[in-house]
């Protein structure tokens, strides 16, 4: 079985939190690289909670921020809707 790729961050209270990477991709629309990751929790609609960051794959501390435009979010949402299944209740 392939090991999951993890990313981590340090919260303001000093706690280290790890996330599982769902996928990474380079947008043909923006030329930016995106990382979609999760803490493996679900919202009230039974959808997996996920987070998205713009990143630079050539850097060690590569997260550069979040997507900022409607076009970016539309593309990301379309990709996520085709990759992440709804949790069966």
Secondary structure as GFF3:
##gff-version 3
##sequence-region A 1 89
A	DSSP	beta_strand	6	10	.	.	.	ID=ss1
A	DSSP	beta_strand	16	26	.	.	.	ID=ss2
A	DSSP	beta_strand	33	42	.	.	.	ID=ss3
A	DSSP	beta_strand	48	55	.	.	.	ID=ss4
A	DSSP	beta_strand	63	65	.	.	.	ID=ss5
A	DSSP	alpha_helix	70	83	.	.	.	ID=ss6
###
